[in-house]
Amino acid sequence: MPRSAALATLLTGSLLVSLAACASPPDPPSPQGSPPVGTQGTTDWDASAVRASVTALPASLIERFAGCDELLTYYQANALEQVGPYGLGGGYGGGWLEEGDEAASADAGGDASSGGSAPTHSSTNVQEEGVDEADLVKTDGHIIVTSITGRVQIVDVATEEVISTVTLPGLSDQVQAGELLLHGSTLVILSSEWGNWAPTTDDRQAAFGSTRTVLTTVDLSDPADPQTVGSARIEGSYTSARMIGDTIRMVMVTDPPSVEQTWPQDGRLTSEQEAEETNRQLILDTEIDDWIPHVQQLDADGTSQSTEQLLDCDDISRPRDPAGLSTMSVLSFDIASGTPEPTSGAGLVASGSTVYASTDRLIVATNRWDPWRWSQGDLGDWGDGSTANTDLHSFDISDPSATTYQASGTVDGYLLSQWALDEEDGVIRVATTTDPRAASEQSQSSLVMFREDGDALTETGRVDGLGLTEQVRAVRYLSPDLAAVVTFRQTDPLYLIDTSDPTQPHVTGELKIPGYSAYLHPIDEDTLLGVGQDADPESGQTKGMQVSLFDISDLTAPKQTEVMTWKNGYTPVEWDHRAFTSWPATGQAFVPMARWGETKDEMFAGVVVLGVGGETLTEDGTISVSPDREDHWGEGPSRTIVIGEDLWTVDHQGLARFDLETLTGGWAVDLQ
């Protein structure tokens, strides 16, 4: 078929009609699972027509599909744009993913074990009060549950013994425990499962790898004898989870589970052409089940009870700008029900790697995927020369029984992590960095304010020009009226930004010091603690761990009142806020640290114990954490926990226990 004829076919077929959402009535839909009308039995297609069909959407950033036919057509049209002789991903690849994706909370709540009230204990260091975050370690004061080794083990605090190990469903060599949530006596385990690779027939193979997430609920009424209640196996990768009251909100990203592709069988040019044509036809022959995720309910023994689509087609939406072939799902689970069956969900054809949640909004940030811009070899539609734009999609989670798409918007640049986002009363704050492709332009950072306006996030105000030539390294939203932003290249500017008026945010004060803070923690309304790296002010080369205390009582003139450094040291707090523990009851903060050196005496793996009070910052001591073996040296602990009068440390080898006052103690539990 001539290319002009193919273009005419596409322009008059349902491919354009269904996706352009034009005013004229659409043609009758093709049977569910069939190729787009006008394309059956041919691989001749026109790139410009497909491009028009997937971008000519309504003005809103997001649009729900009317059914499975429209959804299938959208997947196929986007796939045809990026397919090559070596299959999907052999040309322009998948989409961009953001780099990087919380004040210390008090008692975690429920008591999972018997034996009276639990001693006072810390819980996961989270971003928002009332929003628990999944972690590798959870405690109720009587027991410590950890999945840090890839196995779920339960440690009795009183006896310092592993009293049980939770058996996960599936084959032992294919399932690895991930993060945990603990609610009363119910433990929720988020595991990863990999399927066995199996070659397909006719020189074909799956276009994407097979990854699954298994959500398992376990009854810990008797921690020594945990009872699995049930499991749900979901196609795709777990991104992040939050727990608010009895409700778990989980974000998944799923690559097409059963789309097949082929490749050239030899080095002839004609073989590449034949392979590409075959790959196009394989895409056109797909059905909706080849693209969207499924969920399989398992009983307590891991036996499959049912398998069905994870989301209905009309619960999945499309972004205005194509964002890849993955399906992002926002799912809700009622932990009080004791079963891992999703109670509600919403989907988006996109990849999302940054997740923020308040008590009533969940926001997922996605980066745009646009192969045409890269294929042009110039800036194309990138009018401002930025390397990326980030789309923000908010979901209403105020109703525990529902997950409702709310609004979307776009911000220039990329986000550091979940800490770049904040929401309260419909106002969203976003810290972002733009890094232009043009060599003559400088990177800079901004704080942008949005408000929900129907289904759109409308920009109301912004502050630009933060940290020219630098990138955002830390963000903390201290109140609805105040934000702290750190940027860094050679020195550390700390910006205090007044956000009380969403239409006129403005910088009130700025402080430049050597090094940078990667994590900011409020001590009180006038004091801020920063954890990061010391650095050479001339070259920007980092020199070792640094902890600073900032006086922000005068918003126009923030001051660094104390600073401590540890040469050649580094801490996981720099990239994982959950590694930090603040314990106001004793005025202490616990920072895991590892340090390399030329001699064994210079090496260190343990915890720096800080005394934090008023305007003072002191090193109360250091705790070396390692089993009593001469040949042992590790990275140090990943987590610290306070239970009663003791500090516990957790790493991949096991747990250690120390007295909070004297810092005496040592190795307590081996993990296997």
C-alpha positions in Angstrom: 0.0 0.0 0.0 1.5 3.4 -0.9 2.4 5.7 2.0 -0.3 8.3 0.9 -2.9 5.6 1.0 -1.9 4.4 4.4 -2.1 8.0 5.7 -5.6 8.3 4.3 -6.6 5.1 5.9 -5.3 6.2 9.3 -6.9 9.6 9.1 -10.3 8.1 8.4 -10.1 5.1 10.7 -10.9 4.7 14.4 -7.3 5.2 15.3 -7.6 9.0 14.8 -11.3 9.2 15.7 -11.0 7.6 19.1 -7.9 9.4 20.2 -8.5 12.9 18.8 -11.8 13.1 20.7 -13.2 15.2 17.9 -16.7 16.5 17.8 -18.1 14.2 15.1 -19.6 10.8 16.1 -17.0 8.0 16.1 -17.2 5.0 13.9 -18.6 1.9 15.5 -15.8 0.4 17.6 -13.9 -2.7 16.5 -14.4 -5.9 18.5 -12.5 -5.8 21.8 -8.9 -6.9 21.4 -8.7 -6.4 17.6 -6.2 -4.1 15.8 -7.2 -0.5 15.0 -9.7 -0.1 12.1 -7.8 0.4 8.9 -4.6 -1.3 10.0 -5.5 -5.0 10.1 -3.3 -7.2 8.1 -0.8 -4.5 7.1 2.3 -3.1 8.6 2.3 0.0 6.3 1.7 3.0 8.4 2.5 6.7 8.5 4.5 8.2 11.3 3.0 11.7 11.1 -0.5 10.3 11.2 0.2 8.2 14.3 1.9 11.2 15.9 -1.2 13.3 15.3 -3.5 10.7 16.6 -1.8 10.3 19.9 -1.2 14.0 20.6 -4.4 15.6 19.3 -6.1 15.2 22.7 -8.4 17.6 24.6 -7.0 20.6 26.3 -6.9 18.9 29.7 -3.7 17.1 30.7 -5.4 13.8 31.3 -8.4 12.1 29.7 -10.1 8.8 30.7 -10.5 6.1 28.1 -14.0 5.3 27.1 -13.3 1.5 27.0 -10.9 -1.2 26.1 -10.9 -0.4 22.3 -9.6 3.1 22.8 -7.1 2.0 25.4 -5.8 -0.8 23.1 -5.5 1.7 20.2 -3.5 4.1 22.3 -1.0 1.5 23.4 -0.6 0.3 19.8 -0.2 3.7 18.3 2.5 4.7 20.8 4.3 1.3 20.4 4.3 1.7 16.6 6.1 5.0 17.0 9.1 3.5 18.9 9.3 0.0 17.5 12.4 -1.0 15.5 14.0 -4.1 14.1 15.1 -5.2 17.5 11.7 -4.6 19.1 10.3 -2.1 21.5 13.1 -0.2 23.2 15.6 -0.9 20.3 15.2 2.6 19.0 14.4 5.5 21.3 13.8 3.3 24.4 11.3 3.7 27.2 10.6 7.0 28.9 12.6 9.1 31.2 12.5 8.3 34.9 13.2 10.9 37.6 16.3 10.6 39.7 16.5 9.9 43.2 12.3 8.9 44.5 10.1 12.2 55.5 9.8 14.7 60.7 10.2 11.9 63.1 6.9 10.5 64.2 6.0 9.2 67.7 4.4 6.0 68.7 3.4 3.8 65.7 0.2 2.8 67.4 -0.9 -0.8 67.7 0.5 -3.5 69.8 1.2 -6.6 67.7 2.0 -8.9 70.6 0.6 -9.8 73.9 2.1 -8.9 77.2 0.7 -5.5 78.2 1.3 -2.0 76.9 4.3 -1.5 74.7 7.2 0.6 75.8 7.7 4.0 74.3 9.3 3.6 70.9 10.2 5.5 67.7 8.7 4.8 64.3 9.6 5.4 60.7 10.8 8.9 60.0 8.1 10.2 57.7 7.4 13.2 55.6 3.9 14.0 56.7 2.3 13.5 60.1 -0.4 10.9 60.0 1.0 9.3 56.9 3.1 6.2 57.6 5.6 5.0 55.0 6.6 1.5 54.2 10.1 0.6 55.5 12.5 -2.2 55.9 12.0 -2.2 59.7 8.9 -1.8 61.9 8.4 -2.2 65.6 5.6 -2.1 68.2 7.9 -1.9 71.1 7.7 -5.7 71.9 9.0 -7.0 68.6 11.1 -5.8 65.7 10.1 -7.0 62.2 12.7 -6.6 59.5 13.0 -7.5 55.8 16.5 -6.0 55.4 18.0 -9.4 54.4 15.2 -10.1 51.9 13.6 -12.4 54.4 10.9 -11.3 57.0 12.2 -12.1 60.4 10.7 -11.2 63.8 12.9 -10.4 66.7 11.7 -10.5 70.3 13.0 -7.4 72.1 13.0 -9.0 75.6 15.0 -12.1 74.7 17.0 -10.7 71.7 16.2 -13.7 69.6 14.7 -14.3 66.2 11.4 -16.0 67.2 10.0 -16.6 63.7 10.4 -16.2 60.0 7.5 -15.5 57.7 7.2 -17.8 54.7 6.3 -15.9 51.5 4.2 -17.4 48.7 5.9 -18.5 45.5 9.2 -20.2 44.9 11.9 -19.2 47.5 14.5 -18.3 44.8 12.1 -16.0 43.0 10.6 -14.0 45.8 12.3 -11.4 47.9 10.7 -9.5 50.7 10.7 -5.7 50.3 9.2 -3.1 52.5 6.8 -3.5 55.4 3.8 -1.8 57.0 2.6 -2.7 60.6 -0.9 -1.9 61.8 -1.7 -3.4 65.2 -1.3 -7.1 64.9 -1.4 -7.1 61.0 1.8 -7.1 59.1 1.8 -6.2 55.4 4.7 -7.4 53.3 5.5 -5.9 49.9 7.6 -8.5 48.0 9.2 -8.7 44.5 8.8 -11.8 42.4 10.7 -12.6 39.2 9.3 -15.2 36.7 11.5 -17.8 35.0 12.7 -16.8 31.6 11.3 -19.0 28.9 12.0 -18.6 25.1 9.0 -18.3 22.9 8.4 -19.9 19.6 9.1 -18.6 16.1 12.2 -16.6 17.3 10.1 -14.3 19.5 10.4 -13.2 23.0 8.6 -11.0 25.5 9.3 -7.3 24.8 9.6 -6.5 28.5 10.8 -8.4 31.5 8.4 -10.1 33.9 8.3 -8.5 37.3 5.6 -9.0 39.9 4.7 -7.5 43.3 3.2 -9.7 46.0 1.3 -8.1 48.8 0.9 -10.4 51.7 -1.0 -9.9 55.0 0.1 -11.7 58.1 -1.6 -12.1 61.5 1.0 -11.4 64.2 -1.3 -12.0 67.2 1.3 -14.6 68.2 4.6 -13.2 66.8 6.3 -16.6 67.4 3.7 -18.2 65.1 2.8 -15.8 62.3 -0.2 -16.8 60.3 -0.4 -15.8 56.6 -4.0 -14.6 55.8 -3.7 -14.2 52.1 -1.7 -12.6 49.2 -2.3 -10.7 46.0 0.2 -11.2 43.1 0.2 -8.1 40.9 1.9 -7.7 37.5 4.4 -4.9 37.7 6.9 -3.2 40.1 6.0 -1.6 43.4 7.0 2.1 43.5 5.9 3.4 46.9 3.2 2.8 49.6 1.6 4.9 52.4 -0.7 4.0 55.2 -3.3 6.4 56.5 -5.4 4.9 59.3 -6.7 1.6 58.1 -6.0 2.3 54.4 -2.9 1.5 52.4 -2.3 3.4 49.2 0.2 1.8 46.8 1.6 3.0 43.5 2.6 0.3 40.9 4.2 0.6 37.4 3.6 -2.2 35.0 5.3 -2.8 31.6 3.2 -4.6 29.0 3.2 -8.1 30.4 2.8 -10.2 27.2 3.7 -8.2 24.1 6.0 -10.3 21.9 8.8 -9.0 19.5 11.4 -10.5 17.3 14.9 -9.5 15.9 17.0 -9.8 12.8 18.2 -13.4 12.2 21.4 -12.3 10.4 23.3 -9.2 9.4 21.5 -8.5 6.1 19.9 -5.1 5.8 16.8 -6.8 4.5 16.6 -8.9 7.7 16.3 -5.7 9.7 13.5 -4.5 7.5 11.7 -7.8 7.8 12.1 -7.9 11.6 10.7 -4.4 11.9 7.7 -5.2 9.8 7.1 -8.3 11.8 7.4 -6.4 15.0 4.8 -3.9 13.8 2.4 -6.7 12.9 3.0 -8.3 16.3 1.9 -5.0 17.9 -1.2 -4.7 15.7 -2.1 -8.3 16.6 -2.1 -7.7 20.3 -5.1 -7.7 22.5 -5.8 -5.6 25.6 -4.8 -8.3 28.0 -1.3 -8.1 26.5 -0.9 -4.5 27.7 -2.6 -4.0 31.1 -1.7 -5.4 34.5 -3.6 -8.3 36.2 -4.0 -9.3 39.8 -4.1 -12.8 41.2 -5.6 -13.6 44.6 -3.8 -16.3 46.6 -5.0 -18.1 49.7 -3.0 -18.6 52.8 -1.0 -21.5 51.2 -0.2 -19.4 48.1 -2.6 -21.3 45.9 -4.2 -19.2 43.1 -7.9 -18.5 43.7 -8.6 -16.0 40.8 -7.0 -13.9 38.2 -8.5 -10.8 36.7 -7.6 -7.4 35.3 -6.2 -5.1 38.0 -8.2 -2.1 36.7 -11.2 -1.7 34.3 -10.3 0.0 31.1 -12.4 3.0 31.9 -10.5 3.4 35.2 -7.3 4.1 33.2 -6.5 7.5 31.7 -4.1 9.0 29.2 -1.9 12.0 29.6 -1.9 14.7 26.9 1.7 14.1 26.2 2.7 10.4 25.6 4.5 9.1 28.6 5.6 5.6 27.6 3.9 2.2 27.4 3.8 1.4 31.1 0.6 1.5 33.2 0.8 3.3 36.5 -1.8 2.2 39.0 -2.8 3.9 42.3 -4.4 1.2 44.4 -6.2 1.2 47.8 -6.3 -1.7 50.3 -8.3 -1.9 53.5 -5.9 -3.3 56.1 -8.7 -3.8 58.6 -10.3 -6.4 56.3 -7.4 -8.7 56.7 -7.3 -9.5 53.0 -4.9 -8.0 50.4 -7.7 -7.5 47.8 -7.7 -3.9 46.2 -10.8 -2.0 47.2 -10.3 0.8 44.6 -7.9 2.0 42.0 -7.1 4.4 39.2 -4.6 4.1 36.3 -2.6 6.2 34.0 -0.5 5.2 30.9 2.8 6.6 32.2 5.7 5.7 34.4 5.9 7.4 37.8 8.9 7.2 40.1 8.2 10.0 42.6 5.3 9.7 45.0 4.1 12.1 47.7 1.1 11.8 50.0 -0.7 13.9 52.5 -3.8 12.7 54.4 -6.1 13.6 51.5 -4.0 13.9 48.3 -1.6 11.5 46.6 0.6 13.1 43.9 2.6 11.1 41.3 5.2 12.9 39.2 5.9 11.5 35.7 8.4 12.7 33.1 7.2 13.1 29.5 8.2 10.6 26.9 8.5 12.0 23.4 10.6 10.2 20.8 9.8 12.8 18.1 11.7 15.5 19.9 14.9 13.3 20.1 14.5 12.2 16.5 14.5 15.8 15.3 18.1 16.2 16.4 17.4 19.7 17.8 15.4 21.3 20.6 12.1 20.8 18.6 9.3 21.6 20.9 11.6 22.3 23.8 11.2 26.0 23.4 13.1 27.0 26.5 15.8 24.4 26.0 15.0 22.5 29.2 16.0 18.9 29.4 12.8 17.8 30.9 9.3 18.7 32.0 7.5 16.9 34.8 3.8 16.2 34.8 2.0 16.1 38.2 -1.1 14.0 38.7 -3.0 14.4 42.0 -5.5 11.8 43.3 -8.1 12.4 46.0 -7.6 9.9 48.8 -9.7 11.6 51.4 -12.3 8.9 51.2 -10.7 5.6 52.5 -12.9 3.6 50.2 -12.1 5.4 47.0 -9.2 6.5 44.7 -10.3 9.4 42.5 -8.2 11.2 39.9 -8.3 14.9 40.7 -6.1 17.1 38.6 -2.9 17.4 36.5 -0.4 20.1 35.7 3.1 20.5 34.3 6.3 22.1 35.8 9.5 22.8 34.0 12.5 20.7 35.0 12.9 17.6 37.3 12.2 16.9 40.9 14.8 15.8 43.5 12.5 13.3 45.3 9.2 13.2 47.2 10.5 16.0 49.4 10.1 18.4 46.4 6.3 18.1 46.7 3.8 19.3 49.3 0.0 19.7 49.4 -2.4 21.4 51.8 -6.0 22.6 51.2 -5.7 22.2 47.4 -2.4 24.2 47.2 0.6 22.3 45.8 4.2 23.5 46.2 6.9 22.1 43.9 10.6 22.6 44.0 12.3 21.9 40.7 15.6 22.3 38.8 15.9 23.0 35.1 19.1 22.0 33.4 19.1 23.4 29.9 20.6 21.5 27.0 22.0 24.7 25.5 25.6 25.2 26.7 25.1 29.0 27.0 22.3 28.6 29.5 22.7 27.9 33.2 20.8 25.5 35.4 18.5 27.1 38.0 15.9 26.1 40.5 12.4 27.3 41.2 9.6 26.9 43.7 6.3 26.8 41.9 2.8 27.1 43.5 -0.3 25.4 42.0 -3.9 25.3 42.9 -6.5 22.6 41.8 -8.9 24.2 39.3 -11.2 21.5 38.0 -9.1 18.8 36.5 -6.1 21.2 36.0 -3.3 22.2 38.3 -3.1 25.9 37.6 0.1 27.8 38.4 -0.6 30.7 40.8 2.9 32.0 41.5 6.6 31.1 41.5 10.1 32.0 42.6 12.8 31.5 40.0 16.6 32.0 39.9 17.4 29.9 43.0 21.0 28.6 42.8 22.2 29.5 39.4 24.4 26.8 38.0 23.3 24.5 40.9 20.7 21.8 41.6 18.3 21.3 44.4 19.8 19.1 47.1 17.2 19.3 49.9 13.7 20.7 50.5 11.6 21.0 53.7 8.2 22.5 53.9 8.2 23.8 57.4 4.6 25.1 57.5 2.0 26.2 55.0 3.7 29.6 55.0 7.4 28.6 54.9 9.7 26.5 52.8 13.4 25.8 53.0 15.4 24.9 49.9 19.0 23.9 49.6 20.9 24.1 46.3 24.6 23.1 45.7 27.4 23.2 43.3 30.4 24.5 45.2 28.7 26.2 48.2 25.4 25.6 50.0 22.8 28.3 49.6 19.9 27.8 52.1 16.9 29.7 50.9 13.9 30.6 53.2 10.8 31.2 51.1 7.6 32.8 52.2 4.7 30.8 50.6 1.8 32.4 52.7 0.4 34.0 49.5 0.2 31.4 46.7 0.2 34.1 44.1 3.4 35.8 45.4 5.9 33.4 47.0 9.2 35.2 47.7 12.6 34.6 49.2 12.9 36.2 52.6 16.5 35.2 53.4 19.5 33.3 52.1 22.6 31.8 53.6 25.7 30.5 51.8 28.1 28.1 53.5 30.6 25.5 52.4 29.1 22.1 51.6 25.4 21.2 51.5 22.6 19.6 53.4 20.9 16.7 51.8 18.3 16.3 54.5 16.6 19.0 56.6 14.9 18.3 59.9 13.0 20.8 62.0 14.0 20.8 65.7 11.5 23.5 66.6 9.9 26.5 64.8 13.2 28.5 65.0 15.8 25.7 64.6 16.6 23.5 61.6 19.1 20.6 61.5 20.9 19.8 58.2 22.7 16.5 57.3 24.9 16.3 54.3 28.5 16.8 53.2 31.3 19.3 53.8 32.9 20.5 50.6 35.8 22.6 49.3 34.3 26.0 48.5 36.5 26.4 45.5 36.1 23.1 43.7 32.9 21.8 45.3 34.6 18.4 46.1 33.1 16.8 49.1 35.2 16.0 52.1 33.1 14.2 54.6 29.8 14.1 56.5 28.6 17.4 57.9 25.8 18.2 60.3 24.7 21.8 60.7 22.3 23.7 63.1 20.5 26.7 61.6 18.8 29.5 63.5 15.8 30.6 61.3 14.1 32.8 63.9 14.8 35.8 61.7 13.5 34.7 58.3 15.5 37.5 56.6 18.8 36.4 58.1 19.2 32.6 58.7 22.4 31.7 60.6 24.5 28.6 60.9 25.0 28.4 64.7 26.8 25.1 64.8 28.6 22.8 62.3 30.3 19.5 62.8 32.2 17.5 60.2 33.6 13.9 60.0 36.4 13.5 57.4 35.7 10.8 54.8 32.4 10.0 56.4 29.0 9.5 54.7 25.5 8.6 55.9 22.6 6.9 54.2 20.5 9.8 55.6 21.7 11.7 52.5 19.6 9.6 50.2 17.1 7.9 52.6 15.4 10.0 55.2 14.2 6.9 57.0 17.7 6.3 58.2 17.4 9.3 60.5 16.0 9.2 64.0 15.2 12.1 66.2 14.3 11.4 69.8 13.1 14.7 71.5 12.5 12.9 74.9 16.3 12.8 75.5 17.3 15.6 73.1 19.2 13.2 70.8 19.4 12.5 67.1 21.0 9.4 65.7 22.9 9.5 62.4 24.3 6.3 60.9 27.7 6.8 59.4 30.4 4.9 57.6 34.0 6.1 57.1 36.8 4.7 55.0 40.5 5.2 55.8 43.9 4.0 55.1 44.2 2.0 58.3 41.7 0.0 60.3 41.7 2.6 63.0 40.5 5.2 60.6 37.6 3.1 59.4 34.3 3.3 61.1 30.8 1.8 60.8 28.2 2.8 63.3 26.2 5.7 64.6 27.0 9.3 65.6 24.9 10.3 68.6 24.1 14.0 68.6 22.8 16.2 71.4 20.4 18.8 70.0 19.0 21.5 72.3 18.3 25.1 71.7 21.2 26.6 69.7 23.6 23.8 70.7 24.8 20.8 68.8 27.2 18.3 70.4 28.6 14.9 69.7 27.5 12.8 72.6 29.4 9.8 71.3 29.8 7.3 68.6 28.7 3.7 68.6 30.7 1.2 66.6 28.4 -1.5 65.2 29.8 -4.9 64.2 29.8 -8.5 65.4 32.7 -9.4 67.6 34.9 -10.6 64.7 38.3 -9.2 63.6 37.5 -9.7 59.9 34.2 -7.9 60.0 33.7 -4.4 58.5 30.5 -3.3 57.0 28.7 -0.2 55.7 27.2 0.4 59.1 23.5 0.4 60.1 20.7 1.3 57.7 18.2 2.1 60.5 18.1 3.0 64.2 15.2 2.4 66.6 14.5 3.7 70.1 12.6 1.3 72.4 12.3 2.3 76.0 15.7 3.2 77.3 17.6 1.5 74.5 18.9 2.3 71.0 18.7 -0.5 68.5 20.7 -0.5 65.2 19.7 -2.7 62.2 22.0 -3.7 59.3 22.2 -6.6 56.9 24.1 -8.8 59.4 21.9 -8.2 62.4 20.9 -6.0 65.3 22.8 -4.3 68.1 21.5 -2.8 71.3 22.9 0.1 73.4 21.8 2.0 76.5 20.6 5.5 75.5 22.3 7.2 78.5 25.6 5.4 78.6 25.8 4.3 75.0 27.2 0.9 76.3 26.1 -2.3 74.7 26.9 -4.3 71.6 25.9 -6.9 69.1 22.6 -8.6 70.0 21.0 -10.6 67.1 22.4 -12.3 64.0 20.1 -12.3 60.9 20.3 -14.9 58.3 
